[in-house]
Amino acid sequence: MSESNYKILDKINSPADIRNLEITELKELCSDIRKYMVDVISEIGGHFGGGLGTVELTVALHRVFNTPDDLIVWDTGHQAYPHKIVTGRKEELKKIRQFGGISGFLKRTESKYDTFGAGHASTSISAALGMAIAQKYDSKNKKVIAVIGDGAMTGGMAYEAMNNSGVLKADLIVVLNDNNMSIAPNVWQISNYFTEIISHPEYNRFKGQVWDLTGKLDHFGDRLRKIAVRLENGIKAVITPGMLFEALGFRYFGPVNGHNVNQLVKLFEQVKTYKGPILIHAITEKGKGYKPAEKDVQRLHAATPFNKITGMALKGASSIPSYTKIFGEALVQLVQQNPKIVGITAAMPDGTGLDILREKVPQNYYDVGIAEEHAVTFSAGLATQGIIPVVAIYSTFLQRGFDQIIHDVALQHLHIVFVLDRAGLVGADGPTHHGTFDLTYLRLIPQMVIMAPKDEAELRNMLYTAVEYNAGPVAVRYPRGSAIGVELKESFEKIPIGTSERITPGDDVALLAVGSMVQFAINASEKLSQDGISAEVINMRFVKPLDEKMLDEIAAHHKKIITLEENTIVGGFGSGVTEYFAQKNYKNDILVIGLPDAFVEHGTQAELYKMLEIDADGIVKKTKLFLNNKLRGTT
């Protein structure tokens, strides 16, 4: 990967260098950035398609605005790889999302140009509004720009912020990066309406005929063309989102070509002198400039290393299916048995496995956009009418629906199945995406049932148990990545609520594990046996309600007990066990092993497990210390 291939990009080490370029060099810089992204990400993997679509926006923004004094707030940080490249992190991009490398998202501690952390969508306008209002308290005149898009306009928080911006009449510029995509095709009706009208054959045929006719009328034709342009702009003002944005108090510019860097520079130069809320509607193409990404946007939204000529992954998929796929196929099977079961996703059909349901039983599939709060209450409405919603959302994103789970679901005793993909450590996406809190935030909700499978067979049976359970909400959480590889049955088996299973007997210590930690516990037990230590392994299965009968037996048989979970040690499974033992006045020694009371950085899952000493070797080490009374409490 020779930097000599990037004639203009070689000169760029900060945005100030972009401002020193000739205007004619900006297009070549954009070409260099795209080439650099393809060269780097094809080797190491990372978010890809979104950044390819924001190259011109990035260059134009840093050209016109005096960053970092002027503040750019990016929504959904996977749009911001070009931003990282031109803000001094060109070399660091080669280790993005790797252990010890830079983050795949925006991070305030990483760069003075990252004004606001961004991992979850739809936050940029709210944050930028706060920054804009803050200027009046310091008598500063910083320009504040929010770049929102890649599906983030489907989130309600964006409209809350726009409404407040209009009321406050803040000096704020919002750039809408409208690529009609998030990770999956965008669920944004405004954009769909605009696209349908402007791309309609009759509209374009009429436009072409008018243009051809007026071109034959010399000077009079030029005047008619100017009138036609004004007329077309008037029509666009009616049929584009401009009316909505202006109703919210924004001065609307657009739609503009988001890949014409010179046009963007001129427009930004114009609007930066204006007061009040401004919205620039830029039409872009996700994956722009790299044919494989343009053709297969979803697959190359985030990529593993790939052949940069073909765009195909270099490493074949694992022969063992992922938990996500196992869930998706099981749900289809259950929906085919019971048509009152529906699947709901918040703009992540592929990531949650609901793309399988969308393909095979589309009438039972719903994508609500990046709107987790709405997804939960929409499901609550369905549940009141006897429908069984299966709401599949990443653990980290379901945090956004916390109030709705309590108020709209649990309080009304509604039967909804929450399926939490990516529970635990997710790897390269890091702290914004780790699912490290769900056992804690779900366990405190009255009547919530929480399950975590040890393998894919148990996941299928837990899903079946959850849809058959009708006494209230149920959550099933499972990790990112490939399953264990156990044999699957075609049929389902119901698991009695609140029951565990004994995996291996033992006398010296009891390892009480849930979910992904069961296999680590089994492996640790085998290693401990080689040193003469007999460890009993219990697959607890349920975090709520706990199997109290099993806990009573364990308390009677073992002085030393260890709980294992891939969740924060604060308020999770281990806390539940210690609370129960305190209620029963049991005097056993309990060691709680889980994730620390801290935000865990990015790296591969294996690297993070090893660093935190929650893999089999770490459990062996901690068990020996615990048995020798050198380790107590939580770790």
C-alpha positions in Angstrom: 0.0 0.0 0.0 2.3 2.8 -1.3 1.3 6.4 -0.4 2.9 7.5 -3.7 -0.4 6.4 -5.3 -2.2 9.4 -3.7 -0.8 12.5 -5.3 -3.1 15.1 -3.5 -3.9 13.1 -0.4 -0.1 12.8 0.4 -0.2 16.6 1.0 -3.1 16.4 3.5 -2.3 16.0 7.2 -5.0 18.3 8.5 -8.0 20.3 7.2 -5.8 23.4 6.9 -4.0 21.6 4.1 -7.3 21.2 2.2 -7.8 25.0 2.5 -4.4 25.5 0.8 -5.4 23.5 -2.3 -6.5 25.0 -5.5 -10.2 24.5 -6.1 -9.4 22.4 -9.1 -7.5 20.0 -6.9 -10.5 19.1 -4.7 -12.0 16.6 -7.1 -8.6 14.7 -7.3 -8.4 14.7 -3.5 -11.8 13.1 -3.4 -10.6 10.4 -5.8 -7.5 9.8 -3.7 -9.6 9.4 -0.5 -11.8 6.8 -2.2 -8.8 4.9 -3.5 -7.2 5.0 -0.1 -10.3 3.7 1.6 -10.6 0.8 -0.9 -6.9 0.0 -0.4 -7.0 0.0 3.4 -10.4 -1.4 4.2 -10.0 -4.2 1.6 -7.0 -5.4 3.7 -8.3 -5.0 7.2 -12.1 -4.7 7.0 -14.3 -2.0 8.5 -17.3 0.2 7.7 -17.1 1.0 4.1 -20.1 2.0 2.0 -21.2 4.9 4.1 -17.9 6.6 4.0 -17.5 6.3 0.2 -20.7 8.3 0.0 -19.5 11.2 2.1 -16.2 12.0 0.6 -17.2 15.2 -1.2 -19.3 16.3 1.8 -16.2 15.8 4.1 -13.8 17.7 1.8 -16.2 20.6 1.2 -17.0 21.0 4.9 -13.4 21.0 6.0 -12.5 23.3 3.1 -15.2 26.0 4.0 -15.4 25.8 7.8 -12.5 26.6 10.1 -12.4 23.2 11.9 -11.7 22.4 14.7 -12.8 25.9 15.8 -16.0 25.4 13.8 -17.7 22.3 15.0 -18.8 19.4 12.8 -21.0 16.8 14.5 -21.3 13.5 12.6 -24.2 11.1 13.0 -23.6 7.4 12.9 -19.8 7.4 12.9 -19.4 4.9 10.0 -20.0 7.9 7.7 -16.9 9.5 9.0 -13.9 7.5 7.7 -13.0 10.2 5.2 -13.2 12.7 8.1 -10.7 10.6 10.0 -8.4 10.4 7.0 -8.2 14.2 6.5 -8.0 15.1 10.2 -4.5 13.5 10.8 -5.5 9.8 11.1 -4.6 8.6 7.7 -1.9 6.2 8.9 -4.0 5.2 12.0 -6.8 4.1 9.6 -4.7 1.0 8.9 -5.5 -0.2 12.4 -9.1 1.0 12.7 -11.3 -1.2 14.9 -8.3 -3.3 15.9 -7.1 -3.9 19.4 -5.2 -0.8 20.4 -6.1 1.0 17.2 -8.5 3.9 16.5 -12.2 3.5 16.9 -14.6 2.9 14.0 -16.8 5.6 15.3 -16.3 9.2 16.5 -14.6 9.6 19.8 -13.8 12.8 21.6 -10.7 11.4 23.3 -9.3 10.4 19.9 -9.2 13.8 18.1 -10.0 17.4 18.6 -11.9 17.2 15.3 -14.3 14.6 16.8 -16.6 17.0 18.6 -19.1 14.5 19.8 -19.0 10.7 20.2 -21.3 8.8 17.7 -22.1 5.2 17.7 -25.9 5.2 17.9 -27.9 7.0 15.3 -30.0 10.2 15.2 -28.1 12.1 17.9 -26.2 14.7 15.8 -28.8 17.5 15.6 -29.5 17.4 19.3 -25.8 17.6 20.2 -25.1 20.3 17.6 -28.1 22.4 18.9 -26.6 22.2 22.3 -23.2 23.4 21.0 -24.9 26.2 19.0 -26.8 27.5 22.0 -23.6 27.3 24.1 -22.0 29.9 21.9 -24.0 32.7 23.4 -22.7 32.1 26.9 -19.1 32.4 25.9 -19.7 35.2 23.3 -18.2 32.9 20.7 -19.1 32.7 17.0 -18.3 29.1 16.1 -20.2 27.6 13.3 -21.9 24.4 14.2 -22.8 21.8 11.5 -24.6 18.5 12.0 -24.2 15.8 9.3 -27.1 13.4 9.6 -28.0 10.6 7.2 -27.5 6.9 6.5 -30.9 6.2 7.9 -30.6 8.5 11.0 -33.6 10.6 9.8 -35.9 7.7 10.5 -35.2 8.2 14.2 -37.7 10.4 16.2 -34.9 12.1 18.2 -33.8 13.9 15.0 -37.3 15.5 14.6 -37.4 16.4 18.3 -34.1 18.3 17.9 -35.3 20.0 14.7 -38.5 21.2 16.3 -36.5 22.6 19.2 -34.0 24.2 16.8 -36.8 26.0 15.0 -38.2 27.3 18.3 -34.8 28.5 19.6 -33.9 29.9 16.1 -30.4 28.7 16.7 -27.5 29.4 14.3 -27.2 25.8 13.1 -26.5 24.1 9.8 -27.8 20.6 9.3 -26.5 18.6 6.3 -28.9 15.8 5.4 -26.8 13.1 3.7 -29.7 11.5 1.8 -28.5 8.2 0.3 -31.8 6.4 0.8 -30.0 3.8 2.9 -29.1 2.9 6.5 -27.6 -0.5 6.7 -30.7 -1.9 4.9 -32.7 0.2 2.5 -34.1 3.2 4.2 -37.5 3.2 5.8 -38.1 6.9 5.3 -41.4 7.7 3.6 -40.5 11.3 2.8 -37.4 10.2 0.8 -39.4 7.4 -0.8 -42.0 10.0 -2.0 -39.5 12.4 -3.3 -37.6 9.7 -5.1 -40.7 8.2 -6.7 -41.9 11.6 -8.0 -38.5 12.9 -9.4 -37.6 9.5 -11.0 -41.1 8.9 -12.5 -40.8 8.4 -16.3 -43.6 10.7 -17.1 -42.0 13.5 -15.0 -38.7 13.1 -16.7 -40.2 12.6 -20.2 -42.1 15.9 -19.8 -39.0 17.7 -18.5 -37.0 16.4 -21.4 -39.6 17.5 -24.0 -39.7 21.0 -22.5 -35.9 21.2 -22.6 -35.7 20.0 -26.2 -38.5 22.4 -27.4 -37.1 25.5 -25.7 -33.6 24.7 -27.0 -34.9 25.3 -30.6 -36.2 28.8 -29.8 -32.9 30.9 -29.7 -33.0 33.8 -27.1 -36.7 33.4 -26.5 -36.1 29.7 -25.7 -33.5 30.7 -23.1 -36.0 32.9 -21.4 -38.5 30.1 -21.4 -35.9 27.7 -20.0 -35.3 30.1 -17.1 -39.1 30.2 -16.5 -39.2 26.3 -16.7 -36.4 26.1 -14.1 -38.2 28.4 -11.7 -41.4 26.4 -12.3 -39.5 23.1 -11.7 -38.0 24.5 -8.5 -41.5 25.5 -7.4 -42.8 22.0 -8.0 -39.8 20.6 -6.1 -40.6 23.0 -3.2 -44.0 21.3 -3.0 -43.0 17.7 -3.5 -39.6 17.6 -1.6 -39.2 17.5 2.2 -38.4 21.3 2.0 -42.0 22.1 3.1 -41.6 19.9 6.2 -38.2 21.3 7.2 -39.4 24.9 6.6 -42.4 24.2 8.8 -40.0 23.1 11.5 -38.3 26.5 11.2 -35.4 25.6 8.9 -34.3 27.5 5.8 -34.1 24.7 3.2 -31.6 24.4 0.4 -31.7 21.5 -2.0 -31.8 18.9 -3.2 -28.2 19.3 -4.2 -25.7 16.9 -5.8 -23.7 15.6 -2.8 -20.9 14.4 -5.1 -20.2 17.7 -6.8 -17.5 19.0 -4.5 -17.2 22.4 -6.1 -21.0 23.0 -6.0 -20.9 22.0 -2.3 -18.1 24.4 -1.5 -20.0 27.3 -3.1 -23.2 26.4 -1.2 -21.4 26.1 2.1 -19.6 29.4 1.5 -23.0 31.0 0.9 -24.9 29.6 3.9 -22.2 30.0 6.5 -23.0 33.7 6.7 -26.7 33.1 7.3 -28.4 33.2 10.7 -30.9 30.8 12.1 -31.5 27.0 11.4 -30.5 25.9 7.9 -30.9 22.5 6.2 -28.9 21.4 3.2 -30.4 18.4 1.5 -27.6 16.5 -0.3 -28.4 13.5 -2.5 -25.5 11.0 -2.3 -24.9 7.4 -3.2 -23.7 4.9 -0.6 -20.7 3.0 -1.9 -20.0 5.8 -4.5 -17.0 5.3 -6.7 -16.5 1.6 -6.0 -18.6 -0.6 -8.3 -18.9 -3.7 -6.0 -20.2 -1.4 -3.2 -22.6 0.4 -5.5 -24.0 -2.9 -6.6 -24.2 -4.6 -3.2 -24.6 -1.8 -0.6 -25.8 -3.9 2.3 -23.0 -6.4 2.1 -20.3 -3.7 1.9 -21.8 -1.5 4.6 -19.3 -3.1 6.9 -16.8 -5.5 5.4 -14.3 -8.1 6.4 -11.1 -8.1 4.3 -12.0 -8.4 0.6 -10.6 -8.6 -2.9 -10.5 -5.0 -4.0 -11.0 -6.0 -7.6 -14.1 -8.1 -7.1 -15.3 -6.9 -3.7 -15.7 -10.5 -2.5 -14.6 -11.5 1.0 -11.2 -13.1 1.2 -12.2 -15.5 4.1 -15.1 -17.9 3.6 -17.9 -18.0 6.0 -17.7 -20.4 9.0 -19.2 -23.8 8.4 -21.0 -23.3 11.7 -23.9 -20.9 11.3 -24.2 -17.8 13.5 -26.6 -17.5 16.4 -28.3 -14.8 14.3 -29.0 -17.2 11.5 -30.2 -19.9 13.8 -32.7 -17.5 15.4 -33.9 -16.2 12.0 -34.6 -19.7 10.7 -36.2 -20.8 13.9 -38.5 -17.8 13.8 -39.6 -18.6 10.3 -40.5 -22.1 11.4 -42.5 -20.8 14.3 -44.3 -18.2 12.2 -45.3 -20.9 9.7 -46.8 -22.8 12.6 -48.5 -19.8 14.1 -49.3 -16.9 11.7 -50.0 -14.6 14.7 -46.3 -14.4 15.4 -44.6 -11.4 13.7 -41.0 -10.2 13.6 -40.0 -6.6 14.1 -36.7 -4.9 13.5 -35.4 -1.4 13.8 -33.6 -1.0 10.5 -31.4 -4.1 11.1 -33.0 -7.0 9.2 -29.7 -8.7 8.2 -28.0 -8.0 11.5 -30.8 -9.6 13.5 -31.7 -12.5 11.1 -35.1 -11.1 10.2 -34.1 -10.9 6.6 -34.9 -14.6 6.5 -38.5 -13.8 7.7 -38.7 -10.9 5.2 -37.9 -13.3 2.4 -40.0 -16.2 3.4 -43.0 -14.7 5.2 -43.0 -11.0 4.3 -46.5 -10.4 5.5 -45.3 -11.1 9.1 -42.2 -8.9 8.9 -42.0 -5.2 9.9 -39.1 -2.8 9.7 -39.8 0.5 11.7 -36.5 2.3 10.8 -34.0 3.5 13.4 -36.7 3.9 16.0 -36.3 1.5 18.8 -38.7 3.3 21.2 -41.4 3.1 18.5 -40.6 -0.5 17.8 -41.3 -1.4 21.5 -44.6 0.5 21.7 -45.7 -0.5 18.2 -45.2 -4.1 19.5 -47.2 -3.3 22.6 -50.1 -2.2 20.4 -49.9 -5.5 18.4 -49.8 -7.5 21.6 -53.1 -5.9 22.9 -54.8 -7.5 19.9 -53.5 -11.0 20.5 -50.5 -10.8 18.1 -47.2 -12.2 19.4 -44.4 -9.7 18.5 -40.9 -10.9 18.4 -38.8 -7.8 18.6 -35.2 -8.4 17.4 -32.9 -5.6 18.4 -29.2 -5.5 19.3 -28.7 -5.4 23.1 -27.0 -2.0 22.9 -29.8 -0.5 20.9 -32.7 -1.9 23.0 -31.3 0.5 25.8 -33.1 3.2 23.8 -36.5 1.5 24.5 -36.0 1.1 28.2 -38.8 3.3 29.3 -41.2 1.8 26.8 -40.4 -1.7 28.0 -41.3 -0.7 31.5 -44.3 1.6 30.9 -45.9 0.3 27.7 -45.1 -3.4 28.0 -44.3 -4.8 31.5 -46.8 -2.5 33.4 -49.6 -3.7 31.1 -48.5 -7.4 31.4 -48.2 -7.7 27.6 -46.7 -10.7 25.9 -43.8 -9.5 23.8 -40.6 -11.5 23.0 -37.5 -9.4 23.0 -34.6 -11.1 21.2 -31.3 -9.4 22.0 -28.6 -10.1 19.4 -25.0 -9.1 20.1 -25.3 -9.5 23.9 -22.0 -9.3 25.6 -18.7 -8.2 23.9 -19.2 -7.6 20.1 -15.5 -7.0 19.2 -14.4 -4.4 16.7 -17.3 -2.0 17.1 -16.3 -1.4 20.7 -18.0 0.3 23.7 -20.9 1.9 21.7 -22.0 -1.5 20.5 -21.0 -3.9 23.3 -24.1 -5.5 24.8 -22.9 -5.3 28.4 -25.8 -4.0 30.3 -29.0 -5.9 29.3 -29.1 -8.4 32.1 -28.9 -5.4 34.5 -31.5 -3.1 32.9 -33.9 -6.0 32.2 -33.6 -7.7 35.5 -34.9 -4.8 37.5 -38.2 -4.8 35.5 -41.0 -6.6 37.4 -42.4 -9.7 35.7 -39.7 -9.8 33.0 -38.4 -13.3 32.2 -34.8 -13.4 31.0 -33.1 -16.4 29.3 -29.7 -16.9 27.8 -28.9 -20.1 25.8 -25.7 -22.1 26.1 -25.8 -23.2 22.5 -27.9 -23.0 19.3 -30.2 -25.9 20.2 -31.1 -24.2 23.5 -31.7 -20.9 21.6 -34.3 -22.6 19.4 -36.0 -24.1 22.5 -35.9 -20.8 24.4 -37.4 -18.9 21.4 -40.2 -21.5 21.4 -40.7 -21.2 25.1 -40.8 -17.5 24.9 -43.6 -17.4 22.2 -45.6 -20.0 24.1 -45.3 -18.1 27.4 -48.2 -15.7 27.8 -47.9 -14.2 31.2 -45.9 -11.1 30.2 -42.6 -10.0 28.5 -39.8 -12.4 27.8 -36.2 -11.6 26.7 -33.8 -14.0 25.1 -30.2 -12.8 24.7 -27.3 -14.4 22.8 -23.8 -13.4 21.6 -22.4 -12.2 18.3 -20.7 -14.7 16.1 -20.8 -18.4 15.2 -22.7 -20.8 17.4 -21.2 -23.9 19.1 -21.9 -26.4 16.4 -24.3 -28.8 18.2 -26.8 -31.0 16.4 -30.2 -29.4 15.9 -33.6 -31.1 16.0 -36.4 -30.1 13.7 -38.9 -30.0 16.6 -38.9 -27.6 19.5 -39.0 -28.4 23.3 -40.5 -26.1 25.9 -38.2 -25.3 28.8 -39.9 -24.9 32.2 -39.6 -21.3 33.3 -36.9 -20.7 35.9 -35.2 -24.1 35.6 -31.5 -24.8 35.2 -29.5 -27.9 34.3 -26.4 -29.6 35.8 -23.7 -30.1 33.2 -20.9 -31.7 35.2 -20.8 -32.7 38.9 -18.1 -31.5 41.2 -17.3 -31.1 44.9 -14.7 -28.3 45.3 -16.4 -25.4 43.7 -19.6 -24.6 41.8 -19.5 -22.7 38.5 -22.9 -21.1 37.9 -22.9 -19.8 34.3 -25.3 -18.2 31.9 -25.3 -18.1 28.2 -22.0 -17.7 26.4 -20.1 -18.4 29.7 -21.4 -22.0 30.0 -18.9 -23.2 27.4 -16.1 -21.3 29.1 -17.1 -22.9 32.4 -17.1 -26.4 30.9 -13.6 -25.8 29.4 -12.4 -24.4 32.7 -13.8 -27.3 34.6 -11.8 -29.7 32.4 -8.6 -27.7 32.9 -9.2 -27.6 36.7 -9.7 -31.3 36.8 -6.2 -31.8 35.5 -5.0 -30.0 38.6 -7.1 -32.2 40.9 -9.9 -29.6 41.4 -13.4 -30.8 41.0 -15.7 -28.1 39.6 -19.4 -28.5 39.2 -20.9 -26.7 36.2 -24.5 -25.5 36.2 -26.1 -24.0 33.2 -28.5 -21.6 34.9 -30.4 -20.7 31.7 -32.7 -18.2 33.5 -31.4 -14.9 34.9 -34.9 -14.1 36.0 -36.6 -16.0 37.6 -33.6 -17.8 39.1 -33.8 -21.5 39.8 -34.1 -21.2 43.5 -34.3 -25.0 44.0 -30.9 -25.4 42.3 -29.4 -22.5 44.3 -30.6 -24.1 47.5 -28.9 -27.4 46.5 -25.7 -25.6 45.5 -25.7 -23.7 48.8 -26.0 -26.9 50.8 -23.2 -28.7 48.9 -20.6 -26.0 48.2 -18.8 -23.5 50.4 -17.3 -21.9 47.3 -19.5 -20.6 44.5 -18.6 -18.7 41.3 -21.1 -16.9 39.1 -20.2 -16.3 35.4 -21.8 -13.8 33.0 -20.9 -11.8 29.9 -22.6 -8.7 31.4 -21.5 -6.0 33.8 -21.0 -7.2 37.3 -23.2 -4.4 38.5 -26.7 -5.6 39.0 -26.5 -8.6 36.7 -26.8 -12.4 37.1 -24.2 -12.6 39.9 -25.9 -9.8 41.8 -29.2 -11.7 41.6 -27.5 -14.8 43.1 -25.9 -12.9 45.9 -29.2 -11.1 46.7 -30.9 -14.5 46.9 -28.2 -15.9 49.2 -28.5 -12.8 51.4 -32.3 -13.2 51.7 -31.8 -16.9 52.7 -29.0 -15.9 55.1 -26.7 -18.4 53.4 -23.0 -17.9 54.4 -21.3 -19.4 51.3 -18.4 -17.5 49.7 -19.4 -16.2 46.3 -17.2 -14.8 43.6 -18.9 -12.8 40.8 -17.0 -13.0 37.5 -18.2 -10.8 34.7 -17.5 -7.7 32.8 -16.0 -4.8 34.7 -17.8 -1.7 35.9 -16.2 0.2 33.0 -16.5 0.8 29.2 -14.6 -1.9 27.4 -12.6 -0.8 24.4 -12.6 -2.5 21.0 -10.7 -5.6 19.8 -11.6 -9.1 18.7 -13.9 -11.0 21.1 -11.0 -13.4 21.9 -8.6 -10.6 22.7 -11.2 -8.9 25.0 -12.1 -12.2 26.7 -8.4 -12.8 27.4 -7.6 -9.3 28.5 -10.6 -9.3 31.0 -9.7 -12.9 32.1 -13.2 -14.2 31.5 -12.2 -17.0 29.1 -11.4 -20.5 30.2 -7.9 -19.7 31.3 -9.0 -16.6 33.1 -11.7 -18.6 35.0 -9.1 -21.3 35.9 -6.7 -18.6 37.3 -9.4 -16.8 39.3 -10.9 -20.1 40.6 -7.5 -21.2 42.0 -7.1 -17.8 43.7 -10.6 -17.9 45.1 -10.1 -21.4 46.5 -6.9 -20.2 48.1 -8.8 -17.3 49.7 -6.7 -14.8 47.6 -9.7 -13.4 45.6 -13.1 -12.4 46.9 -16.3 -10.5 45.9 -16.4 -9.4 42.3 -13.9 -9.5 39.4 
